[in-house]
Amino acid sequence: MNFPLFIAKRYLFAKKSHNVINVISGISIAGVALASFALICTLSVFNGFNDLVASLFRDFDPELKVVPAQGKFLKTTDENIEKACSLPFIDACSFTLEEQALISYKSKQEIAMIKGVADNYHDLVNIKGLLLGKGIFMLEDEVCHYGILGAGLMSRLDCGTSPAYPLKLYIPKKEGRVSLTNPTGAFNQANIYSPGVVFRVEQEKYDNSYVIVSLELAQNLTDRQDEASALEIMLKDGIGLRKAKRELTAVLGPEFLVLDRFEQQADVFKVVKLEKLVSYLFLTFILLIACFNIIGSLIMLIVEKQQDISLLGSMGAEQKTIERIFVTNGILISLIGAVSGLILGVAAIFVQKRFGIITLGAEGSFIVDAYPVSIQWQDIILVLVTVLAVSFLSVRPIGPIARKFIRKSE
């Protein structure tokens, strides 16, 4: 049996003569447990918000998106693109074209982003599940072109889901100069009508600026008949995302990038990760402060056990062995606190996920009513390692302190 561990457990769990040491040891364990509890709960909340944001974008962003490595547009007739579209694990794919435009309705004007999509766009994403209004998803017919606005853009234009007049789109021509006598001649123009619906993704990036139109109209407005901004792809059920991404990258070559949903919204998820990192560092600093209680508890234990130190020395125990007894005692306090804090934290996360006890505010004011949480096993390991590492560093000075008392007892 490990002798320092055996004595350390006796000191920690056996009844001590001075009750104050019991209290201080309990406070040390509670401090570490509270810090561990706060760490795992905070990380889980950020995981929850990360999953929530990902779920919002999932209805509008494709599983995989192929974009040019340089520039904004790719050729729809590219041989590598055609090979990629014929891969067996692809369920559906479609070209899309995005470009900024000026949209006007009556006297109001807004800068918008038009997104030209093909007729099978609803097979790639859950766009129909995002629609609001009494109309249907339709982009064109034999009479006119239609446009589906984001809910925020509709509100700013004050046109409603079924505007009485057509909306006008203006995009600068690729070539040509602005004439002072006829400034509108430098723009490609088109009228679009609403099919009686708008879409809402619950993200300002899309809701406040996007207009979905047909790919043909977008290509005509931008003078890019054989070009597109991206190739959007939906995979067949059961196909691994990473494997599909590797195979697509191999087929397409270095001229194209294959982006998953997280990479398509890299700026958003980077902010979430940065906030999570800052919170983790802040709570780790609080944990370090809590671990100083362990030093006080161990110093009082050393003072109380001077007779035991003298006895162990006379029985032949080495100085380093006696030092390890008190260091081990501090590590046990940290381990008990970390494990108990993690157990309480995981339990609280499951309760929050099941019942939503802690709410965000007034019901209906946010996308979700309660704080979203999601626990990951990597975070549990991270918290446990962090607590043990910080605790070990904090009890390191106990060795030299114990050494002084050992010398006095000799």
C-alpha positions, -999 to +999 in steps of 0.1 A: +000+000+000+012+035-007+022+047+028+017+086+022-017+079+006-028+057+036-017+083+062-032+112+041-066+094+040-065+088+078-058+125+084-086+135+060-114+112+070-105+103+106-119+125+134-095+152+144-089+167+178-094+202+166-128+208+150-116+240+133-094+219+109-124+198+100-142+230+091-114+245+071-109+212+052-147+212+045-145+248+033-116+239+010-135+210-005-166+231-009-146+259-027-131+235-052-165+218-057-181+252-063-155+262-088-158+229-106-196+232-106-193+267-121-168+256-147-188+227-161-221+246-160-207+277-178-190+256-205-223+237-210-242+269-214-218+280-242-222+246-258-259+251-257-258+284-274-234+270-299-258+242-307-287+267-308-269+289-334-260+259-354-296+247-355-308+281-367-283+282-396-290+245-404-323+254-421-307+279-444-271+267-449-264+235-469-245+206-454-215+213-477-207+244-498-182+245-526-167+280-532-137+292-552-104+294-534-098+328-550-123+353-562-161+353-558-174+333-586-169+298-602-177+285-636-208+262-637-193+243-666-160+235-648-150+198-654-141+192-617-175+207-606-193+183-629-173+153-616-181+164-580-218+166-588-218+130-601-203+115-569-225+087-555-229+100-520-245+133-531-282+133-528-288+168-544-268+198-554-275+232-569-256+263-579-263+296-561-253+331-569-251+359-543-245+396-550-254+429-534-282+449-549-303+479-543-340+470-536-367+496-536-404+497-528-423+529-534-401+556-518-380+532-496-347+518-506-324+493-489-291+476-497-298+439-500-281+406-508-298+387-536-294+349-536-302+332-568-312+296-564-323+268-586-358+252-586-346+223-564-333+246-537-359+234-513-344+199-515-311+212-501-323+232-471-355+235-451-365+268-467-402+259-467-400+255-429-388+291-426-417+307-446-442+330-431-474+341-448-503+326-468-484+321-501-461+294-514-424+290-523-422+301-559-394+318-578-407+323-613-434+314-638-441+322-674-453+357-666-429+372-640-401+366-615-407+363-577-386+372-548-388+360-512-376+386-487-362+382-452-387+392-425-365+420-413-360+434-448-397+433-454-403+453-423-378+480-433-393+483-467-428+483-451-441+462-480-458+433-461-459+397-472-480+405-503-470+440-515-494+457-539-466+469-562-435+451-576-402+455-559-373+468-580-338+455-580-308+474-592-273+460-598-244+478-614-234+465-648-201+448-652-190+474-678-201+508-686-200+543-671-226+563-652-242+589-673-253+621-656-283+624-679-294+588-675-278+574-643-301+543-642-286+532-675-255+519-656-276+494-637-293+462-646-329+463-634-356+439-627-391+438-611-399+410-587-432+401-571-438+385-538-454+350-538-471+359-505-444+347-481-413+359-464-386+338-446-373+341-410-340+324-399-338+343-366-304+357-377-300+393-387-274+384-413-302+367-434-335+382-421-324+418-426-307+417-460-314+386-480-337+382-510-342+348-526-347+349-564-343+325-592-308+316-603-316+327-639-326+362-627-295+366-606-273+356-634-290+381-658-288+409-633-251+403-626-241+395-663-228+361-652-248+336-673-223+307-668-211+316-633-222+311-597-210+320-562-212+284-549-223+249-553-245+238-524-247+201-516-269+178-496-255+143-487-274+111-487-285+097-453-258+079-434-229+095-452-201+108-430-195+145-434-158+144-429-153+115-454-175+133-480-156+165-475-123+147-481-135+130-513-149+163-526-117+181-519-097+154-537-119+156-568-121+194-569-085+202-563-069+233-548-089+257-568-120+251-546-128+251-509-154+227-494-170+242-463-192+226-438-219+245-418-194+257-391-169+269-417-197+287-436-204+307-404-168+308-391-171+344-378-201+336-357-187+304-341-154+320-335-171+346-313-188+319-293-155+299-289-137+331-278-164+339-252-162+303-239-124+305-237-125+338-218-151+324-193-129+293-188-098+314-180-118+337-157-133+308-137-099+290-136-085+321-119-113+319-093-105+282-089-068+292-082-080+315-054-102+288-040-073+264-039-054+287-015-078+276+012-062+241+008-028+256+018-043+271+050-059+238+058-027+219+053-006+243+073-030+239+103-029+201+098+010+202+099+009+223+131-015+198+147+004+167+136+039+177+149+039+148+173+030+124+145+058+139+124+083+134+151+071+098+157+072+089+120+108+104+118+119+083+148+104+052+131+126+057+101+103+076+077+122+097+053+117+135+051+103+133+015+078+106+026+065+128+053+062+157+029+043+136+005+017+128+032+006+164+033+009+170-004-013+139-010-038+152+016-041+184-005-046+165-037-073+143-021-091+175-010-089+187-046-100+154-061-130+151-038-140+187-045-136+183-083-156+150-085-184+162-062-186+195-082-187+177-115-214+153-103-235+182-090-229+202-122-238+174-145-270+168-125-279+205-127-273+205-165-297+176-170-323+192-148-320+225-168-322+206-201-352+187-190-372+214-171-357+247-182-357+261-146-334+291-153-351+313-179-338+340-202-366+365-193-402+371-203-417+342-222-416+347-259-390+375-258-362+352-271-358+323-295-358+300-265-374+306-231-347+289-210-309+288-211-298+261-236-273+236-222-253+208-238-227+187-220-197+173-237-174+147-224-144+167-235-155+195-211-158+170-182-122+159-188-110+195-192-126+206-159-112+176-141-077+181-155-078+218-148-089+214-112-062+188-105-035+208-122-043+240-104-047+222-071-013+204-076+004+237-083-012+253-053-001+226-028+035+225-041+046+250-015+034+226+012+066+205+008+090+232+019+067+243+047+064+207+060+102+204+058+106+232+083+083+216+108+100+182+103+134+198+111+119+214+143+105+180+154+139+162+150 
